[in-house]
Amino acid sequence: MKILVCVASRHGATYEIGRAISDELSCVLARQRALATVDLVHVQQVTGLDEYDVVVIGSAVYMDH
């Protein structure tokens, strides 16, 4: 299984949350001895999703937008 965590982060806080999510996913998968990888990338670097089984997308919200 291959998991993508991609984030759009203007000031870096959303990236840090994405890192925490990807770290936790990696720990859970390791405890379950699952053969899986987790990639954390900025959304601008995503060129395709075909190689991933799961995609997690994170984006900041500013002033309720």
CORHU-V696247 format. One record per pair of residues at least 12 apart in sequence whose C-alpha atoms are under 7 Angstrom apart, sorted by the first residue. I is the first residue (numbers start at 1). J is the second residue. Records with the same first field share a line. If there is no record, write none. Layout:
I: J  J
This chain:
1: 35  36  37  53
2: 36  37  38  52  53  54
3: 37  38  39  52  53  54  55
4: 38  39  40  52  54  55  56
5: 18  22  39  40  41  55  56  57
6: 40  41  42  43  56  57  58
7: 41  42  43  57  58  59
8: 42  43  58  59
9: 59  60
14: 58  59  60
18: 58
19: 40
22: 38  40
26: 38
